[in-house]
Amino acid sequence: MHLLESAPHNWGQGKQHVGVAGNLVAFACKNSFDLGFDGHIAFTAKTRLIKHYIDTLDAEIIYGRRLGIFTPAAKKLVNSYFKNYFNGK
C-alpha cells in the first residue's frame, strides 16, 4: 500500500466520519485476497501512528516503520467492511 491519508475533517475526536482509514486498509486487503496474496499488505507508517495501526488494525512491525497486515488480521478487517466477502469461498 503506497499511501494512506484521511482528510483533516476526519482526524481526532471531532472527526466527521469514523473508520475511514480502516475501510481503506480493508479494501487493500480485499484486493490482496482477490489477487491471490492471502490478504497480505505492507506499508510504511508515520512514526506517531505505528502504535495506533498495531492497536486498531492488528498490524505487525516488519522492520523500522514498515508494517504488515497478514491473513488473520486481513480477514478480520475484510469481514468488518465487506460482510459477505468470504461467503462461498
Secondary structure, 3 states (H helix, E strand, C coil): CCCCCCCHHHCCCCCCCCCHHHHHHHHHHHHHHHCCCCCCEEEECCHHHHHHHHHHHCCEEEECCEEEECHHHHHHHHHHHCCCCCCCC
